[in-house]
Amino acid sequence: MTAPVPPATEPDLLYSAEEEALRDAVRALLADRSDPATVLAGLESALPYDRDLWCALATGIGTAGLLVPEKLGGAGASAREAAVVLEELGRSVAPAPYLTSAVIAVTALLGCDVDRADVAGPLAALADGRTLGVLALPLTTAPGGAGEPAVRADADGALTGRVTSVADAAAAELLLVWAQGPHGPALYAVEAPADGVRTEAVTPLDLTRPLAHLTLDGARGSVLATGDRAREAVERALLTGAGLLASEQLGIAEWCLAETVRHTTQRTQFGRPVGSFQALKHRMAALWLEVASARAAARNAADALASGSPDAPLAVAVAQAYCAPVAVRAAEECIQLHGGIGMTWEHPAHLFLKRAKADQLALGAPGRHRAALAELAGLGAP
């Protein structure tokens, strides 16, 4: 007699008390240190990000080590907690390298042999915020899209090649480089700045997430992982980054909706708030439904990553295919319903539109994720 199949565990998409406490701490810090006026002023400076803010966020609150196990110097939390941090960073468009360092770079290192000192050491440094790390791939690289490495490594570990549009590369102190080694693809660690490492800043649409072209000319690197393990570490990092990017997109959409409702309830025309006009009510109600659905998709992706679900790639594809356009639409509605003030530099709405548009291309465009979703769900083309 065949044993009954146990029912699948339903994902818990509600926020726990610990997650809400983390949200409160991060939101209070960002409200105090990264309000829109501060972000705008920072964009007009030459600094890639506010180091004091990053220190308070990464070390003071301890968010940089959320994904790192306690035995390796981290908090031993999960993707659910990291998703909460990214929601708040999206809500404030803070120029903090959290996604690139504390999520993508950390996940790539966790895919290597953490019992090795040359892996555990950098991981601990990333976890306590002492070091900023990036995975040296173009920001647009989607899960499953790393492909053949653009960088070559010789037998001595000297790396040569160029990688374009790497997020936060100019400020990074640890570069995780996907390279073709003498015996196949491998993941290398390169300290920066160093001889043979050059970054060329480019002007991105979203000034809160700096991009740079990375050129390696004989830079010395140490091997972290080779072969299938290296490829799996890179792919897991990209999948985790894409899944948690949906939470940042959710935060963008939530701020835009809340700000639009606030403005339209205060702005009067013909002696009444413009938000009371039926046409605008319909638009904001439709947007509210989209944001609520985006929250479910983003939370499902975070929960699937946290639990190690085999359906995580499917959940991530759904989240990115849905949340990216919702964030853009929310930002566009925010600007339009603000009228003339929404088009000015002084109002922060443009920051959210630029971040939403840049995020729409980061870690794979929605079309790429829809194609992945169709393949994962076994849906053939008509």
C-alpha atoms as a printed R data frame, in Angstrom:
    type eleno elety resid chain resno       x      y       z
1   ATOM     1    CA   MET     A     1   0.000  0.000   0.000
2   ATOM     2    CA   THR     A     2   1.393  3.385  -0.989
3   ATOM     3    CA   ALA     A     3   2.030  5.764   1.905
4   ATOM     4    CA   PRO     A     4   0.023  8.996   1.752
5   ATOM     5    CA   VAL     A     5   1.894 12.036   0.502
6   ATOM     6    CA   PRO     A     6   2.089 14.706   3.234
7   ATOM     7    CA   PRO     A     7   0.511 18.016   2.274
8   ATOM     8    CA   ALA     A     8   2.868 20.753   1.145
9   ATOM     9    CA   THR     A     9   3.647 23.374   3.747
10  ATOM    10    CA   GLU     A    10   1.981 26.658   2.918
11  ATOM    11    CA   PRO     A    11   4.352 29.638   2.895
12  ATOM    12    CA   ASP     A    12   3.863 32.132   5.703
13  ATOM    13    CA   LEU     A    13   3.792 35.545   4.053
14  ATOM    14    CA   LEU     A    14   2.980 37.501   7.207
15  ATOM    15    CA   TYR     A    15   5.688 39.498   8.948
16  ATOM    16    CA   SER     A    16   6.887 38.123  12.276
17  ATOM    17    CA   ALA     A    17   7.303 40.268  15.376
18  ATOM    18    CA   GLU     A    18  11.084 40.119  14.922
19  ATOM    19    CA   GLU     A    19  10.785 41.271  11.305
20  ATOM    20    CA   GLU     A    20   8.575 44.193  12.322
21  ATOM    21    CA   ALA     A    21  11.068 45.175  15.028
22  ATOM    22    CA   LEU     A    22  13.845 45.097  12.433
23  ATOM    23    CA   ARG     A    23  11.725 47.225  10.117
24  ATOM    24    CA   ASP     A    24  11.141 49.801  12.863
25  ATOM    25    CA   ALA     A    25  14.865 50.072  13.565
26  ATOM    26    CA   VAL     A    26  15.843 50.420   9.897
27  ATOM    27    CA   ARG     A    27  13.031 52.870   9.133
28  ATOM    28    CA   ALA     A    28  13.934 55.072  12.107
29  ATOM    29    CA   LEU     A    29  17.584 55.159  11.045
30  ATOM    30    CA   LEU     A    30  16.753 56.009   7.437
31  ATOM    31    CA   ALA     A    31  14.225 58.655   8.442
32  ATOM    32    CA   ASP     A    32  16.909 60.317  10.558
33  ATOM    33    CA   ARG     A    33  19.907 59.898   8.254
34  ATOM    34    CA   SER     A    34  18.531 59.450   4.723
35  ATOM    35    CA   ASP     A    35  15.545 61.726   4.225
36  ATOM    36    CA   PRO     A    36  14.912 62.946   0.634
37  ATOM    37    CA   ALA     A    37  16.779 66.241   1.140
38  ATOM    38    CA   THR     A    38  19.851 64.348   2.393
39  ATOM    39    CA   VAL     A    39  19.722 61.901  -0.512
40  ATOM    40    CA   LEU     A    40  19.469 64.743  -3.028
41  ATOM    41    CA   ALA     A    41  22.397 66.575  -1.425
42  ATOM    42    CA   GLY     A    42  24.466 63.409  -1.525
43  ATOM    43    CA   LEU     A    43  23.825 62.961  -5.234
44  ATOM    44    CA   GLU     A    44  25.421 66.323  -5.863
45  ATOM    45    CA   SER     A    45  28.632 65.259  -4.095
46  ATOM    46    CA   ALA     A    46  31.429 63.037  -5.362
47  ATOM    47    CA   LEU     A    47  30.829 60.326  -2.740
48  ATOM    48    CA   PRO     A    48  29.297 57.044  -3.996
49  ATOM    49    CA   TYR     A    49  27.398 56.606  -0.736
50  ATOM    50    CA   ASP     A    50  27.231 57.880   2.844
51  ATOM    51    CA   ARG     A    51  29.810 55.823   4.767
52  ATOM    52    CA   ASP     A    52  28.435 56.904   8.146
53  ATOM    53    CA   LEU     A    53  24.956 55.752   7.146
54  ATOM    54    CA   TRP     A    54  26.349 52.458   5.866
55  ATOM    55    CA   CYS     A    55  28.271 51.932   9.105
56  ATOM    56    CA   ALA     A    56  25.138 52.563  11.178
57  ATOM    57    CA   LEU     A    57  23.023 50.297   8.976
58  ATOM    58    CA   ALA     A    58  25.537 47.489   8.495
59  ATOM    59    CA   THR     A    59  27.266 47.490  11.882
60  ATOM    60    CA   GLY     A    60  25.061 49.449  14.277
61  ATOM    61    CA   ILE     A    61  21.884 47.527  13.440
62  ATOM    62    CA   GLY     A    62  23.778 44.502  12.149
63  ATOM    63    CA   THR     A    63  22.000 44.148   8.806
64  ATOM    64    CA   ALA     A    64  25.139 43.309   6.820
65  ATOM    65    CA   GLY     A    65  25.383 39.901   8.478
66  ATOM    66    CA   LEU     A    66  21.747 38.827   8.329
67  ATOM    67    CA   LEU     A    67  22.392 36.079   5.773
68  ATOM    68    CA   VAL     A    68  25.610 34.868   7.428
69  ATOM    69    CA   PRO     A    69  25.395 31.997   9.969
70  ATOM    70    CA   GLU     A    70  26.293 32.875  13.557
71  ATOM    71    CA   LYS     A    71  29.301 30.529  13.587
72  ATOM    72    CA   LEU     A    72  30.768 32.600  10.737
73  ATOM    73    CA   GLY     A    73  30.240 35.941  12.457
74  ATOM    74    CA   GLY     A    74  26.767 36.819  11.215
75  ATOM    75    CA   ALA     A    75  23.272 37.076  12.663
76  ATOM    76    CA   GLY     A    76  22.066 33.716  11.383
77  ATOM    77    CA   ALA     A    77  18.848 35.205   9.984
78  ATOM    78    CA   SER     A    78  17.346 34.524   6.565
79  ATOM    79    CA   ALA     A    79  16.211 36.054   3.308
80  ATOM    80    CA   ARG     A    80  12.963 37.111   4.990
81  ATOM    81    CA   GLU     A    81  14.795 39.531   7.276
82  ATOM    82    CA   ALA     A    82  17.007 40.781   4.454
83  ATOM    83    CA   ALA     A    83  13.855 41.408   2.418
84  ATOM    84    CA   VAL     A    84  12.509 43.673   5.172
85  ATOM    85    CA   VAL     A    85  15.714 45.742   5.064
86  ATOM    86    CA   LEU     A    86  15.444 46.064   1.282
87  ATOM    87    CA   GLU     A    87  11.812 47.149   1.523
88  ATOM    88    CA   GLU     A    88  12.879 50.039   3.728
89  ATOM    89    CA   LEU     A    89  15.847 50.888   1.502
90  ATOM    90    CA   GLY     A    90  13.479 50.992  -1.458
91  ATOM    91    CA   ARG     A    91  11.080 53.174   0.501
92  ATOM    92    CA   SER     A    92  13.852 55.709   1.141
93  ATOM    93    CA   VAL     A    93  15.967 55.180  -2.039
94  ATOM    94    CA   ALA     A    94  18.972 55.328   0.271
95  ATOM    95    CA   PRO     A    95  22.325 55.116  -1.571
96  ATOM    96    CA   ALA     A    96  23.516 52.090   0.427
97  ATOM    97    CA   PRO     A    97  25.302 49.091  -1.147
98  ATOM    98    CA   TYR     A    98  23.197 46.556   0.738
99  ATOM    99    CA   LEU     A    99  21.926 44.511  -2.215
100 ATOM   100    CA   THR     A   100  25.351 44.211  -3.827
101 ATOM   101    CA   SER     A   101  27.420 43.497  -0.709
102 ATOM   102    CA   ALA     A   102  25.223 42.036   2.045
103 ATOM   103    CA   VAL     A   103  23.059 39.972  -0.312
104 ATOM   104    CA   ILE     A   104  24.752 39.086  -3.595
105 ATOM   105    CA   ALA     A   105  28.415 39.011  -2.526
106 ATOM   106    CA   VAL     A   106  27.613 37.267   0.763
107 ATOM   107    CA   THR     A   107  25.507 34.611  -0.985
108 ATOM   108    CA   ALA     A   108  28.292 33.958  -3.495
109 ATOM   109    CA   LEU     A   109  30.790 33.401  -0.661
110 ATOM   110    CA   LEU     A   110  28.353 31.140   1.182
111 ATOM   111    CA   GLY     A   111  28.310 28.945  -1.912
112 ATOM   112    CA   CYS     A   112  32.041 28.319  -1.510
113 ATOM   113    CA   ASP     A   113  33.746 26.132   1.103
114 ATOM   114    CA   VAL     A   114  33.205 28.200   4.252
115 ATOM   115    CA   ASP     A   115  35.534 25.939   6.226
116 ATOM   116    CA   ARG     A   116  38.451 27.486   4.341
117 ATOM   117    CA   ALA     A   117  40.061 30.459   6.045
118 ATOM   118    CA   ASP     A   118  40.296 32.437   2.799
119 ATOM   119    CA   VAL     A   119  36.492 32.169   2.450
120 ATOM   120    CA   ALA     A   120  35.452 32.495   6.096
121 ATOM   121    CA   GLY     A   121  37.658 35.563   6.637
122 ATOM   122    CA   PRO     A   122  36.154 37.732   3.869
123 ATOM   123    CA   LEU     A   123  32.689 36.485   4.806
124 ATOM   124    CA   ALA     A   124  33.145 37.660   8.403
125 ATOM   125    CA   ALA     A   125  34.456 41.010   7.160
126 ATOM   126    CA   LEU     A   126  31.368 41.469   4.977
127 ATOM   127    CA   ALA     A   127  29.097 40.382   7.829
128 ATOM   128    CA   ASP     A   128  30.279 43.046  10.251
129 ATOM   129    CA   GLY     A   129  30.401 45.784   7.621
130 ATOM   130    CA   ARG     A   130  34.199 46.224   7.725
131 ATOM   131    CA   THR     A   131  34.468 45.338   4.036
132 ATOM   132    CA   LEU     A   132  32.290 46.146   1.047
133 ATOM   133    CA   GLY     A   133  32.166 43.404  -1.563
134 ATOM   134    CA   VAL     A   134  30.628 43.019  -5.011
135 ATOM   135    CA   LEU     A   135  30.174 40.201  -7.472
136 ATOM   136    CA   ALA     A   136  31.913 41.472 -10.613
137 ATOM   137    CA   LEU     A   137  29.155 40.914 -13.151
138 ATOM   138    CA   PRO     A   138  27.055 43.447 -15.064
139 ATOM   139    CA   LEU     A   139  24.090 44.616 -12.985
140 ATOM   140    CA   THR     A   140  21.746 43.421 -15.733
141 ATOM   141    CA   THR     A   141  22.874 39.780 -15.414
142 ATOM   142    CA   ALA     A   142  19.830 37.584 -14.731
143 ATOM   143    CA   PRO     A   143  19.771 34.282 -12.824
144 ATOM   144    CA   GLY     A   144  21.063 31.660 -15.220
145 ATOM   145    CA   GLY     A   145  22.643 34.348 -17.386
146 ATOM   146    CA   ALA     A   146  26.229 34.476 -16.119
147 ATOM   147    CA   GLY     A   147  27.354 32.534 -19.193
148 ATOM   148    CA   GLU     A   148  31.003 32.226 -20.107
149 ATOM   149    CA   PRO     A   149  33.328 34.490 -18.086
150 ATOM   150    CA   ALA     A   150  34.605 37.693 -19.666
151 ATOM   151    CA   VAL     A   151  37.760 37.534 -17.518
152 ATOM   152    CA   ARG     A   152  40.663 35.125 -17.995
153 ATOM   153    CA   ALA     A   153  43.023 33.841 -15.299
154 ATOM   154    CA   ASP     A   154  46.446 32.293 -15.775
155 ATOM   155    CA   ALA     A   155  48.057 29.577 -13.680
156 ATOM   156    CA   ASP     A   156  49.431 32.158 -11.235
157 ATOM   157    CA   GLY     A   157  46.021 33.696 -10.573
158 ATOM   158    CA   ALA     A   158  46.611 36.850 -12.624
159 ATOM   159    CA   LEU     A   159  43.275 38.096 -13.974
160 ATOM   160    CA   THR     A   160  42.788 39.940 -17.242
161 ATOM   161    CA   GLY     A   161  39.558 41.217 -18.740
162 ATOM   162    CA   ARG     A   162  36.819 43.827 -18.570
163 ATOM   163    CA   VAL     A   163  33.389 43.725 -16.956
164 ATOM   164    CA   THR     A   164  30.935 46.511 -17.704
165 ATOM   165    CA   SER     A   165  28.310 48.189 -15.514
166 ATOM   166    CA   VAL     A   166  29.184 46.621 -12.166
167 ATOM   167    CA   ALA     A   167  27.101 48.155  -9.365
168 ATOM   168    CA   ASP     A   168  29.086 49.702  -6.473
169 ATOM   169    CA   ALA     A   169  32.393 48.522  -7.979
170 ATOM   170    CA   ALA     A   170  34.129 51.863  -7.423
171 ATOM   171    CA   ALA     A   171  33.650 51.636  -3.651
172 ATOM   172    CA   ALA     A   172  34.279 47.900  -3.299
173 ATOM   173    CA   GLU     A   173  37.200 46.536  -1.297
174 ATOM   174    CA   LEU     A   174  36.566 42.912  -2.284
175 ATOM   175    CA   LEU     A   175  35.808 41.872  -5.847
176 ATOM   176    CA   LEU     A   176  34.402 38.409  -6.481
177 ATOM   177    CA   VAL     A   177  35.386 37.760 -10.076
178 ATOM   178    CA   TRP     A   178  33.814 35.101 -12.300
179 ATOM   179    CA   ALA     A   179  36.729 34.076 -14.521
180 ATOM   180    CA   GLN     A   180  37.893 31.361 -16.891
181 ATOM   181    CA   GLY     A   181  40.826 29.680 -15.200
182 ATOM   182    CA   PRO     A   182  43.355 27.156 -16.514
183 ATOM   183    CA   HIS     A   183  41.040 24.277 -15.575
184 ATOM   184    CA   GLY     A   184  37.671 25.833 -16.282
185 ATOM   185    CA   PRO     A   185  35.448 28.520 -14.775
186 ATOM   186    CA   ALA     A   186  36.239 29.651 -11.238
187 ATOM   187    CA   LEU     A   187  35.375 32.316  -8.700
188 ATOM   188    CA   TYR     A   188  38.297 34.486  -7.604
189 ATOM   189    CA   ALA     A   189  38.695 37.007  -4.776
190 ATOM   190    CA   VAL     A   190  40.525 40.222  -5.656
191 ATOM   191    CA   GLU     A   191  41.329 42.945  -3.149
192 ATOM   192    CA   ALA     A   192  40.792 46.525  -4.224
193 ATOM   193    CA   PRO     A   193  42.237 49.005  -4.767
194 ATOM   194    CA   ALA     A   194  45.307 47.190  -6.044
195 ATOM   195    CA   ASP     A   195  47.714 47.069  -8.947
196 ATOM   196    CA   GLY     A   196  45.998 45.857 -12.073
197 ATOM   197    CA   VAL     A   197  42.522 46.900 -10.919
198 ATOM   198    CA   ARG     A   198  40.929 49.919 -12.539
199 ATOM   199    CA   THR     A   199  37.370 51.226 -12.309
200 ATOM   200    CA   GLU     A   200  35.838 53.702 -14.710
201 ATOM   201    CA   ALA     A   201  32.739 55.402 -13.342
202 ATOM   202    CA   VAL     A   202  29.767 55.697 -15.683
203 ATOM   203    CA   THR     A   203  26.738 57.926 -15.274
204 ATOM   204    CA   PRO     A   204  23.728 55.724 -14.513
205 ATOM   205    CA   LEU     A   205  20.058 56.654 -14.701
206 ATOM   206    CA   ASP     A   206  19.775 55.915 -10.979
207 ATOM   207    CA   LEU     A   207  22.411 58.031  -9.273
208 ATOM   208    CA   THR     A   208  21.773 56.304  -5.927
209 ATOM   209    CA   ARG     A   209  23.297 53.058  -7.238
210 ATOM   210    CA   PRO     A   210  26.631 53.935  -8.903
211 ATOM   211    CA   LEU     A   211  27.916 51.849 -11.799
212 ATOM   212    CA   ALA     A   212  31.461 51.396 -13.051
213 ATOM   213    CA   HIS     A   213  33.292 49.473 -15.726
214 ATOM   214    CA   LEU     A   214  35.885 47.186 -14.162
215 ATOM   215    CA   THR     A   215  39.167 46.488 -15.937
216 ATOM   216    CA   LEU     A   216  41.590 43.837 -14.669
217 ATOM   217    CA   ASP     A   217  45.109 43.857 -16.076
218 ATOM   218    CA   GLY     A   218  47.157 41.185 -14.357
219 ATOM   219    CA   ALA     A   219  45.357 41.701 -11.030
220 ATOM   220    CA   ARG     A   220  46.179 39.053  -8.436
221 ATOM   221    CA   GLY     A   221  43.295 36.853  -7.371
222 ATOM   222    CA   SER     A   222  42.874 33.863  -5.083
223 ATOM   223    CA   VAL     A   223  40.648 30.955  -6.066
224 ATOM   224    CA   LEU     A   224  37.523 30.567  -3.912
225 ATOM   225    CA   ALA     A   225  35.741 27.834  -5.891
226 ATOM   226    CA   THR     A   226  36.107 26.055  -9.204
227 ATOM   227    CA   GLY     A   227  33.963 24.180 -11.681
228 ATOM   228    CA   ASP     A   228  30.366 23.372 -10.866
229 ATOM   229    CA   ARG     A   229  30.669 24.703  -7.323
230 ATOM   230    CA   ALA     A   230  31.798 28.102  -8.589
231 ATOM   231    CA   ARG     A   231  29.005 28.228 -11.153
232 ATOM   232    CA   GLU     A   232  26.411 27.209  -8.557
233 ATOM   233    CA   ALA     A   233  27.686 29.865  -6.123
234 ATOM   234    CA   VAL     A   234  27.352 32.576  -8.778
235 ATOM   235    CA   GLU     A   235  23.916 31.397  -9.890
236 ATOM   236    CA   ARG     A   236  22.635 31.199  -6.314
237 ATOM   237    CA   ALA     A   237  23.875 34.729  -5.687
238 ATOM   238    CA   LEU     A   238  22.062 36.021  -8.768
239 ATOM   239    CA   LEU     A   239  18.869 34.165  -7.856
240 ATOM   240    CA   THR     A   240  18.919 35.501  -4.300
241 ATOM   241    CA   GLY     A   241  19.665 39.011  -5.514
242 ATOM   242    CA   ALA     A   242  16.793 38.931  -8.014
243 ATOM   243    CA   GLY     A   243  14.373 37.520  -5.456
244 ATOM   244    CA   LEU     A   244  15.189 40.128  -2.829
245 ATOM   245    CA   LEU     A   245  15.303 42.954  -5.368
246 ATOM   246    CA   ALA     A   246  11.529 42.433  -5.601
247 ATOM   247    CA   SER     A   247  11.289 43.609  -1.983
248 ATOM   248    CA   GLU     A   248  13.160 46.799  -2.859
249 ATOM   249    CA   GLN     A   249  10.741 47.326  -5.742
250 ATOM   250    CA   LEU     A   250   7.862 46.772  -3.320
251 ATOM   251    CA   GLY     A   251   9.266 49.477  -1.019
252 ATOM   252    CA   ILE     A   252   9.479 51.898  -3.955
253 ATOM   253    CA   ALA     A   253   5.866 51.243  -4.916
254 ATOM   254    CA   GLU     A   254   4.632 51.574  -1.321
255 ATOM   255    CA   TRP     A   255   6.286 54.979  -0.861
256 ATOM   256    CA   CYS     A   256   4.945 56.250  -4.184
257 ATOM   257    CA   LEU     A   257   1.399 55.162  -3.359
258 ATOM   258    CA   ALA     A   258   1.493 56.604   0.172
259 ATOM   259    CA   GLU     A   259   2.987 59.895  -1.041
260 ATOM   260    CA   THR     A   260   0.421 60.185  -3.828
261 ATOM   261    CA   VAL     A   261  -2.475 59.609  -1.430
262 ATOM   262    CA   ARG     A   262  -1.024 62.148   0.993
263 ATOM   263    CA   HIS     A   263  -0.588 64.782  -1.702
264 ATOM   264    CA   THR     A   264  -4.014 64.335  -3.280
265 ATOM   265    CA   THR     A   265  -5.766 64.583   0.076
266 ATOM   266    CA   GLN     A   266  -4.052 67.904   0.801
267 ATOM   267    CA   ARG     A   267  -4.039 69.504  -2.666
268 ATOM   268    CA   THR     A   268  -7.355 71.277  -3.267
269 ATOM   269    CA   GLN     A   269  -9.053 72.309  -6.465
270 ATOM   270    CA   PHE     A   270 -12.497 73.877  -6.826
271 ATOM   271    CA   GLY     A   271 -12.717 73.929  -3.057
272 ATOM   272    CA   ARG     A   272 -12.187 70.198  -2.478
273 ATOM   273    CA   PRO     A   273  -9.231 67.787  -2.267
274 ATOM   274    CA   VAL     A   274  -8.275 66.496  -5.714
275 ATOM   275    CA   GLY     A   275  -8.109 63.012  -4.238
276 ATOM   276    CA   SER     A   276 -11.877 63.091  -3.810
277 ATOM   277    CA   PHE     A   277 -12.425 63.172  -7.574
278 ATOM   278    CA   GLN     A   278 -13.699 59.797  -8.753
279 ATOM   279    CA   ALA     A   279 -11.248 59.405 -11.626
280 ATOM   280    CA   LEU     A   280  -8.271 59.799  -9.284
281 ATOM   281    CA   LYS     A   281  -9.862 57.484  -6.709
282 ATOM   282    CA   HIS     A   282 -10.087 54.780  -9.368
283 ATOM   283    CA   ARG     A   283  -6.445 55.195 -10.344
284 ATOM   284    CA   MET     A   284  -5.201 55.012  -6.767
285 ATOM   285    CA   ALA     A   285  -7.454 52.064  -5.946
286 ATOM   286    CA   ALA     A   286  -6.104 50.165  -8.957
287 ATOM   287    CA   LEU     A   287  -2.561 50.976  -7.872
288 ATOM   288    CA   TRP     A   288  -3.292 49.829  -4.316
289 ATOM   289    CA   LEU     A   289  -4.397 46.428  -5.667
290 ATOM   290    CA   GLU     A   290  -1.200 46.123  -7.689
291 ATOM   291    CA   VAL     A   291   0.968 47.033  -4.691
292 ATOM   292    CA   ALA     A   292  -0.871 44.490  -2.506
293 ATOM   293    CA   SER     A   293  -0.254 41.806  -5.135
294 ATOM   294    CA   ALA     A   294   3.394 42.851  -5.413
295 ATOM   295    CA   ARG     A   295   3.735 42.436  -1.651
296 ATOM   296    CA   ALA     A   296   2.457 38.855  -1.884
297 ATOM   297    CA   ALA     A   297   4.830 38.048  -4.759
298 ATOM   298    CA   ALA     A   298   7.863 39.601  -3.061
299 ATOM   299    CA   ARG     A   299   7.140 37.927   0.279
300 ATOM   300    CA   ASN     A   300   6.652 34.566  -1.424
301 ATOM   301    CA   ALA     A   301  10.042 34.869  -3.128
302 ATOM   302    CA   ALA     A   302  11.749 35.829   0.142
303 ATOM   303    CA   ASP     A   303  10.093 32.956   1.997
304 ATOM   304    CA   ALA     A   304  11.032 30.449  -0.728
305 ATOM   305    CA   LEU     A   305  14.661 31.578  -0.590
306 ATOM   306    CA   ALA     A   306  14.679 31.494   3.212
307 ATOM   307    CA   SER     A   307  13.270 27.964   3.380
308 ATOM   308    CA   GLY     A   308  15.422 26.594   0.557
309 ATOM   309    CA   SER     A   309  12.298 25.613  -1.359
310 ATOM   310    CA   PRO     A   310  12.840 23.793  -4.667
311 ATOM   311    CA   ASP     A   311  10.258 26.215  -6.086
312 ATOM   312    CA   ALA     A   312  12.474 29.222  -5.291
313 ATOM   313    CA   PRO     A   313  13.419 29.834  -8.966
314 ATOM   314    CA   LEU     A   314   9.722 29.851  -9.858
315 ATOM   315    CA   ALA     A   315   8.855 32.208  -6.991
316 ATOM   316    CA   VAL     A   316  11.694 34.565  -7.944
317 ATOM   317    CA   ALA     A   317  10.621 34.623 -11.597
318 ATOM   318    CA   VAL     A   318   7.033 35.466 -10.595
319 ATOM   319    CA   ALA     A   319   8.182 38.196  -8.210
320 ATOM   320    CA   GLN     A   320  10.475 39.892 -10.711
321 ATOM   321    CA   ALA     A   321   8.047 39.597 -13.619
322 ATOM   322    CA   TYR     A   322   5.355 41.312 -11.523
323 ATOM   323    CA   CYS     A   323   7.082 43.669  -9.070
324 ATOM   324    CA   ALA     A   324   9.367 45.435 -11.557
325 ATOM   325    CA   PRO     A   325   6.574 46.942 -13.695
326 ATOM   326    CA   VAL     A   326   4.462 47.727 -10.613
327 ATOM   327    CA   ALA     A   327   7.273 49.828  -9.136
328 ATOM   328    CA   VAL     A   328   7.647 51.755 -12.404
329 ATOM   329    CA   ARG     A   329   3.904 52.295 -12.717
330 ATOM   330    CA   ALA     A   330   3.628 53.502  -9.116
331 ATOM   331    CA   ALA     A   331   6.454 56.000  -9.660
332 ATOM   332    CA   GLU     A   332   4.923 57.262 -12.904
333 ATOM   333    CA   GLU     A   333   1.532 57.723 -11.242
334 ATOM   334    CA   CYS     A   334   3.197 59.505  -8.343
335 ATOM   335    CA   ILE     A   335   4.835 62.039 -10.647
336 ATOM   336    CA   GLN     A   336   1.750 62.578 -12.794
337 ATOM   337    CA   LEU     A   337  -0.688 62.976  -9.909
338 ATOM   338    CA   HIS     A   338   1.637 65.459  -8.221
339 ATOM   339    CA   GLY     A   339   1.305 67.747 -11.217
340 ATOM   340    CA   GLY     A   340   4.019 70.330 -11.844
341 ATOM   341    CA   ILE     A   341   5.822 69.862  -8.519
342 ATOM   342    CA   GLY     A   342   6.367 66.197  -9.349
343 ATOM   343    CA   MET     A   343   8.555 67.175 -12.302
344 ATOM   344    CA   THR     A   344  11.002 69.250 -10.262
345 ATOM   345    CA   TRP     A   345  14.434 68.246  -8.960
346 ATOM   346    CA   GLU     A   346  13.486 69.395  -5.452
347 ATOM   347    CA   HIS     A   347  10.665 66.858  -5.115
348 ATOM   348    CA   PRO     A   348  12.017 63.327  -4.528
349 ATOM   349    CA   ALA     A   349   9.551 61.591  -6.881
350 ATOM   350    CA   HIS     A   350  12.141 61.488  -9.678
351 ATOM   351    CA   LEU     A   351  14.510 59.512  -7.434
352 ATOM   352    CA   PHE     A   352  11.916 56.763  -7.118
353 ATOM   353    CA   LEU     A   353  11.163 56.682 -10.845
354 ATOM   354    CA   LYS     A   354  14.870 56.428 -11.690
355 ATOM   355    CA   ARG     A   355  15.437 53.669  -9.121
356 ATOM   356    CA   ALA     A   356  12.347 51.808 -10.359
357 ATOM   357    CA   LYS     A   357  13.461 52.032 -14.001
358 ATOM   358    CA   ALA     A   358  17.002 50.937 -13.145
359 ATOM   359    CA   ASP     A   359  15.690 48.077 -11.001
360 ATOM   360    CA   GLN     A   360  13.506 46.991 -13.904
361 ATOM   361    CA   LEU     A   361  16.683 46.091 -15.811
362 ATOM   362    CA   ALA     A   362  18.756 44.912 -12.832
363 ATOM   363    CA   LEU     A   363  19.270 41.151 -12.527
364 ATOM   364    CA   GLY     A   364  17.132 40.505 -15.574
365 ATOM   365    CA   ALA     A   365  14.345 42.461 -17.263
366 ATOM   366    CA   PRO     A   366  10.704 41.361 -16.706
367 ATOM   367    CA   GLY     A   367  10.604 39.757 -20.141
368 ATOM   368    CA   ARG     A   368  13.570 37.566 -19.238
369 ATOM   369    CA   HIS     A   369  11.831 36.473 -16.037
370 ATOM   370    CA   ARG     A   370   8.550 35.809 -17.843
371 ATOM   371    CA   ALA     A   371  10.424 33.531 -20.254
372 ATOM   372    CA   ALA     A   372  12.061 31.741 -17.302
373 ATOM   373    CA   LEU     A   373   8.666 31.430 -15.627
374 ATOM   374    CA   ALA     A   374   7.121 29.869 -18.717
375 ATOM   375    CA   GLU     A   375   9.949 27.338 -18.930
376 ATOM   376    CA   LEU     A   376   9.812 26.485 -15.211
377 ATOM   377    CA   ALA     A   377   6.033 26.080 -15.303
378 ATOM   378    CA   GLY     A   378   6.124 24.062 -18.525
379 ATOM   379    CA   LEU     A   379   4.140 26.604 -20.521
380 ATOM   380    CA   GLY     A   380   4.966 26.372 -24.201
381 ATOM   381    CA   ALA     A   381   4.657 29.232 -26.652
382 ATOM   382    CA   PRO     A   382   1.294 29.476 -28.483
